[in-house]
Amino acid sequence: MLVLYQATAFLSMVAFTNYPLNIMAESGMYGNPTTVSTIYTIGYLIGIVLQLIMTGFIGKIKSIKKLGVILGILTLVFALGIMLIPPTMLVLWLIIFCIECVVSSTYCTFSIGILVGQWFPTRKGTVMGVTTIAFPIGNAVIGLFASSFFGKFVANIATVGPEMSARNAGLVSFIPFYLIVLAGLIIGIIFIKDYPEQCGAYRDNDKNLTPEIANQMMLEEIENKKTTVWHLKNTLKSRDFWFVTIPMGLLLMFAVGMMTQTNAIINAFGLGDSYQLIMMGIAAMGVIGSWALGVLDTKLGTRTAIIISTILMAVSGFVGMIRVPACLIISLALLGLFMGASSNFTVSAAAQYWRREDFPSVFAAVNPIANIFNAAGPMVITMLLGNTVDAESLNTVTMFLVIGIAGIVATALMFLFKPAHVKEVDDIYRKAAGKPLDDVLVGRK
């Protein structure tokens, strides 16, 4: 049930923020891609500020589950505005879209991400590897289903007018996604608790503990979270925090940024007729990558899985610089491999290299800061492409060059990240706070 809850929440972000960028704005009915991508960035940055504010008292929030439910309801409420507000009320539509970016990002990557870490502290990579399959599948289905429906209604503007055409397009195109997200939220409300012990389950499905011991550990963890030594100031002072967070942010930046501009990029290479087939291929690679990198995360450690992803990003960028359609397809396939997995790592890194009692506060800093890059992704890609998108232009080459360089920088930072140093700093903070020291963080891969 938690996997379904998280996966449908991820779908909400794809459907209600990426879809307007990639389909609705491209149609010309709702502003232009540059305007909409700027609003997207503003919305995500507001959400990031809110998440950082919550970081200061995350350990004192009695129920993360209730916070997620509230955000999920708001996500669905403002999604109705995106669906129903016609292009003749563009300013109102852009405001609603901005608010949707705030609440949907906080819903799917923040509140439920904390729940995943609390339920699966050592198997979070595998779990997130499954849930993030929603990203590539969502993008592919939007390409096949939503864009075709929206395109048909756009073609009827002359007959029924822009207001009715847009409303019909929004309703028909969004309804399947809306109903799936609604079903996921209902699952979250009914079945999910803040901790597995609260509904008779076990962390990581590990039944070696008796229910009494598991419940006692849960109560101790809840109490220790209130006095975590990894509050925001200490977290931001840690060099390793930045070494691991910036690469995750760069992965998100270019995975999301590229996915919001696939229409323009694919058409630039003269492959518009094969758009749906290419998107299905990217989705297939995304499914494989999400699952495989999630398993590698659990088996080999989050650091290794991130390094593999950043290398894939570098290769994707440099291959894409070769201005032939075959190289574009290879580049997008490589991007697909790390696209879904890019959202795995914020949960995994915080759970892998910090204590369970410190996980919510560290994740509450890791996630919003990594998502600063995510927020900028669509705007950066749009700016690099410019107004004229042409496979032969230097704009396209520059865009892929930037991706390749970002992959190299991210890989270098991950090699500088040292889990052993996280343990050393943790010992210093715990000793100063009078908390017991132990070897719980030793050997984290």
C-alpha positions in Angstrom: 0.0 0.0 0.0 2.9 2.4 0.8 4.4 1.7 -2.6 1.2 2.4 -4.4 0.7 5.6 -2.3 4.2 6.9 -3.2 4.0 5.9 -6.9 0.6 7.7 -7.4 2.0 10.7 -5.6 4.9 10.8 -8.0 2.4 10.5 -10.9 0.7 13.7 -9.6 3.9 15.7 -10.1 4.3 14.3 -13.6 0.7 14.9 -14.6 0.0 18.2 -12.9 3.3 20.1 -13.4 5.3 18.4 -16.2 2.2 17.9 -18.4 1.3 21.6 -18.5 4.9 22.4 -19.4 5.4 19.8 -22.1 1.9 19.6 -23.7 -0.3 22.6 -22.8 2.3 25.3 -23.1 3.7 23.8 -26.3 0.2 24.1 -27.8 0.4 27.9 -27.5 -3.0 28.0 -25.7 -1.5 28.7 -22.2 1.2 31.3 -22.7 4.5 30.0 -24.0 7.1 27.4 -22.7 9.4 30.1 -21.3 6.6 31.8 -19.2 5.3 28.5 -17.9 8.7 27.1 -17.1 9.5 30.3 -15.2 6.2 29.9 -13.2 7.2 26.2 -12.6 10.5 27.3 -11.2 9.0 30.0 -8.9 6.4 27.5 -7.6 9.1 24.9 -6.8 11.3 27.5 -5.1 8.4 28.6 -2.9 7.9 24.9 -2.0 11.6 24.5 -1.2 11.4 27.5 1.2 8.4 26.0 2.9 10.2 22.7 3.3 13.3 24.3 4.7 11.1 26.2 7.2 9.6 22.8 8.2 13.1 21.4 8.7 13.5 23.3 11.9 10.6 21.4 13.6 10.2 18.3 11.6 11.0 16.1 14.6 8.2 17.7 16.6 5.5 17.1 14.0 3.2 14.5 15.5 2.1 13.0 12.2 3.9 13.2 8.9 1.1 11.0 7.5 -1.5 13.7 8.2 0.7 16.4 6.7 0.9 14.3 3.5 -2.9 13.8 3.4 -3.5 17.5 3.6 -0.9 18.2 0.8 -2.5 15.4 -1.3 -5.9 17.0 -1.0 -4.6 20.4 -1.9 -2.8 18.8 -4.9 -6.1 17.5 -6.2 -8.0 20.7 -5.5 -5.6 22.9 -7.5 -5.3 20.3 -10.2 -8.9 21.0 -10.9 -8.0 24.6 -11.7 -5.4 23.5 -14.2 -8.0 21.2 -15.8 -10.9 23.7 -16.0 -9.6 27.3 -16.2 -9.6 28.4 -19.9 -6.8 30.2 -21.6 -8.9 33.4 -21.7 -8.1 33.5 -17.9 -4.4 33.0 -18.4 -3.2 34.9 -15.3 -5.4 33.0 -13.0 -4.3 29.7 -14.6 -0.6 30.6 -14.1 -1.3 31.4 -10.4 -3.0 28.1 -9.9 -0.2 26.3 -11.7 2.3 28.0 -9.5 0.4 26.9 -6.3 0.1 23.3 -7.7 3.9 23.2 -8.2 4.3 24.1 -4.5 1.9 21.6 -3.0 2.5 18.6 -5.4 6.3 18.7 -5.0 5.9 18.9 -1.2 3.4 16.1 -1.2 5.2 13.5 -3.3 8.9 14.2 -2.6 8.8 15.5 0.9 6.0 14.1 3.1 5.7 10.7 1.6 9.5 10.4 1.2 9.8 10.7 5.0 7.3 7.9 5.4 9.3 5.6 3.1 12.4 6.2 5.1 10.6 5.5 8.4 9.1 2.2 7.0 12.1 0.9 5.0 15.3 2.4 6.6 17.6 -0.2 5.0 15.6 -1.3 2.0 14.6 2.2 0.9 16.6 1.9 -2.4 14.6 -1.1 -3.6 11.3 0.5 -2.5 12.0 3.8 -4.1 13.3 2.0 -7.2 9.8 0.6 -7.7 7.9 3.7 -6.8 9.8 6.0 -9.1 8.9 3.8 -12.1 5.8 6.2 -12.1 8.0 8.9 -13.6 9.0 7.3 -16.9 5.6 5.5 -17.2 3.8 8.7 -16.5 5.8 10.7 -19.1 5.3 8.0 -21.7 1.5 7.7 -21.1 1.2 11.5 -21.3 3.1 11.4 -24.6 0.8 8.7 -26.0 -2.6 9.6 -24.4 -2.7 13.2 -23.2 -0.9 14.9 -26.0 -3.0 13.2 -28.7 -6.2 14.1 -27.0 -5.1 17.7 -26.3 -3.9 18.0 -29.9 -7.3 17.0 -31.2 -9.1 19.6 -29.1 -6.5 22.3 -30.1 -7.3 21.5 -33.7 -11.0 22.3 -33.0 -10.4 25.8 -31.7 -11.8 27.4 -34.8 -15.0 25.4 -34.4 -15.8 25.5 -30.7 -13.6 28.4 -29.6 -10.5 28.4 -27.3 -12.3 28.4 -24.0 -14.5 25.3 -24.7 -11.7 23.6 -26.6 -9.2 24.0 -23.7 -11.8 22.9 -21.1 -12.6 19.8 -23.0 -8.9 19.0 -23.6 -8.1 19.5 -19.9 -11.0 17.3 -18.7 -10.4 14.4 -21.1 -6.6 14.5 -20.9 -6.3 14.8 -17.1 -9.2 12.6 -15.8 -7.3 9.2 -15.9 -4.3 10.7 -14.1 -6.6 12.5 -11.6 -8.5 9.4 -10.7 -5.3 7.4 -10.2 -3.9 10.0 -7.9 -7.2 10.2 -6.0 -7.2 6.4 -5.6 -3.6 6.6 -4.2 -4.5 9.3 -1.7 -7.5 7.2 -0.5 -5.0 4.3 0.0 -2.8 6.5 2.0 -5.6 7.8 4.2 -6.9 4.3 4.9 -3.9 2.0 5.1 -0.8 4.0 5.9 0.4 5.0 9.3 3.5 7.1 10.3 5.3 3.9 11.4 4.7 0.3 10.4 4.5 -0.8 14.0 1.3 1.3 14.3 -0.5 -1.1 12.0 1.1 -4.4 13.1 3.9 -4.4 10.5 7.7 -4.3 10.8 10.5 -2.1 9.6 11.9 -3.5 6.4 9.5 -6.4 6.9 12.0 -7.7 9.4 10.0 -10.0 11.7 12.9 -11.1 13.8 11.8 -8.6 16.5 8.9 -9.2 18.8 6.0 -6.7 18.5 6.8 -5.4 22.0 10.5 -4.7 21.2 9.6 -3.2 17.8 7.1 -0.9 19.4 9.6 0.1 22.1 12.2 1.0 19.5 9.6 3.1 17.6 8.7 5.0 20.8 12.4 5.6 21.5 13.0 6.8 17.9 10.1 9.2 18.1 11.5 10.7 21.3 15.0 10.9 20.0 13.9 12.8 16.9 12.9 15.7 19.1 16.5 16.2 20.2 18.3 15.3 16.9 21.9 16.7 16.7 21.5 17.1 13.0 19.3 20.2 13.0 19.4 22.5 10.0 22.5 24.5 11.1 24.7 21.4 11.7 23.4 19.7 8.5 24.3 22.7 6.3 27.7 22.9 7.9 28.6 19.4 6.8 30.8 19.2 3.7 29.6 15.7 3.0 26.0 16.9 3.0 26.9 19.2 0.1 29.0 16.6 -1.7 26.1 14.2 -1.9 23.2 16.7 -2.3 24.6 18.7 -5.3 25.0 15.6 -7.5 21.4 14.5 -6.6 20.3 18.0 -7.5 22.1 17.9 -10.9 20.5 14.5 -11.7 17.1 15.9 -11.0 17.8 19.1 -12.9 18.5 17.5 -16.2 16.2 14.5 -15.9 13.2 16.8 -15.2 14.4 19.6 -17.5 14.8 17.3 -20.5 11.5 15.6 -20.0 9.6 18.9 -20.0 11.1 19.8 -23.4 11.0 16.4 -25.3 8.5 17.7 -27.8 10.8 20.5 -28.9 14.0 18.5 -28.9 12.7 15.4 -30.7 11.0 17.7 -33.4 14.3 19.5 -33.8 15.9 16.3 -35.0 13.1 15.6 -37.5 11.8 12.7 -35.4 8.3 14.2 -34.7 6.6 11.3 -36.4 8.3 8.9 -34.1 7.7 10.9 -30.9 5.4 8.4 -29.3 7.7 5.5 -30.1 10.7 7.3 -28.7 8.8 8.3 -25.5 7.8 4.6 -25.0 11.5 3.7 -25.4 12.5 6.3 -22.8 9.8 4.9 -20.5 11.1 1.4 -20.9 14.6 2.5 -20.1 13.3 4.5 -17.1 11.5 1.4 -15.7 14.7 -0.7 -16.1 16.8 2.1 -14.6 14.6 2.8 -11.6 14.4 -0.8 -10.6 18.1 -1.7 -11.3 19.6 1.4 -9.7 17.2 0.8 -6.7 18.5 -2.7 -6.3 22.1 -1.5 -6.6 21.3 1.1 -4.0 20.3 -1.5 -1.6 23.0 -4.1 -2.5 26.1 -1.8 -3.1 25.1 1.4 -1.3 23.6 4.7 -2.3 27.0 6.3 -3.1 27.8 3.6 -5.8 24.3 3.9 -7.3 24.6 7.7 -7.5 28.0 7.5 -9.1 26.7 5.1 -11.8 23.8 7.6 -12.5 26.1 10.6 -12.8 28.4 8.7 -15.2 25.3 7.9 -17.3 24.4 11.6 -17.3 27.9 12.6 -18.5 27.8 10.0 -21.3 24.3 11.0 -22.2 25.3 14.6 -22.6 28.4 14.0 -24.7 26.7 11.5 -27.0 23.8 14.0 -27.5 26.3 16.5 -28.9 26.7 14.4 -32.0 24.1 16.0 -34.2 22.5 12.9 -35.7 19.1 11.3 -34.8 20.7 8.0 -33.7 22.9 9.7 -31.2 19.9 11.7 -29.9 18.0 8.4 -29.3 21.0 6.9 -27.5 21.4 10.0 -25.4 17.7 10.0 -24.4 17.8 6.3 -23.6 20.8 6.9 -21.2 18.9 9.8 -19.7 15.9 7.5 -19.2 18.0 5.1 -17.2 18.7 7.6 -14.5 15.5 9.6 -14.9 13.3 7.6 -12.5 16.2 6.8 -10.2 17.1 10.4 -9.7 14.2 10.8 -7.3 15.3 7.7 -5.3 18.4 9.1 -3.9 17.3 11.9 -1.6 15.4 9.4 0.5 18.2 6.8 0.2 21.1 9.0 1.0 19.5 10.5 4.2 18.5 7.1 5.4 21.8 5.4 4.4 24.3 7.7 6.0 22.5 9.2 9.0 20.7 7.6 11.9 17.1 6.7 12.0 16.4 9.3 14.6 18.2 11.9 12.4 16.7 10.9 9.1 13.6 13.2 9.0 15.6 16.3 9.8 18.4 15.5 7.4 16.0 14.5 4.6 14.0 17.7 5.2 17.2 19.6 4.2 18.5 17.2 1.5 15.2 17.1 -0.4 14.4 20.8 -0.8 18.0 21.8 -1.6 18.4 19.0 -4.2 15.0 20.2 -5.6 16.3 23.7 -6.1 18.2 22.3 -9.1 15.0 20.4 -10.1 13.1 23.6 -10.0 15.6 25.3 -12.3 15.8 22.4 -14.7 13.0 23.3 -17.2 14.0 27.0 -17.2 17.7 26.1 -17.8 16.9 23.8 -20.7 14.5 26.3 -22.2 17.1 29.0 -22.0 19.8 26.8 -23.5 17.6 25.8 -26.4 16.5 29.4 -27.1 13.6 30.4 -29.2 14.7 28.4 -32.3 15.2 24.7 -31.7 17.3 23.2 -34.5 19.4 20.0 -34.5 22.1 21.9 -36.4 22.2 24.9 -34.1 24.8 25.5 -31.5 22.0 25.8 -28.9 21.3 22.1 -29.0 25.0 21.2 -28.9 25.5 23.6 -25.9 22.6 22.1 -24.0 24.1 18.6 -24.3 27.6 19.9 -23.5 26.2 21.4 -20.2 24.6 18.1 -19.3 27.9 16.2 -20.0 29.9 18.7 -17.9 27.3 18.5 -15.1 27.7 14.7 -15.1 31.5 15.0 -14.6 31.2 17.6 -11.8 28.6 15.4 -10.1 30.7 12.3 -10.3 33.8 14.1 -8.9 31.7 15.4 -5.9 30.5 11.9 -5.2 34.0 10.6 -5.0 34.7 13.3 -2.5 31.8 12.2 -0.3 33.0 10.0 2.5 30.5 8.1 4.7 33.2 7.6 7.3 33.5 11.3 7.7 29.8 11.6 8.3 30.3 9.2 11.3 33.2 11.3 12.6 31.1 14.4 12.6 28.1 12.6 14.1 30.3 11.4 17.0 31.4 15.0 17.6 27.8 16.3 17.7 26.5 13.4 19.8 29.4 13.8 22.3 28.7 17.5 22.7 25.0 16.8 23.2 25.7 14.0 25.8 24.2 11.3 23.6 25.7 7.8 23.5 28.2 6.8 20.8 28.1 3.5 18.9 29.1 2.0 15.6 25.7 2.1 14.0 27.0 4.2 11.0 30.2 2.3 10.5 30.5 0.4 7.2 27.8 2.3 5.4 28.6 1.9 1.7 
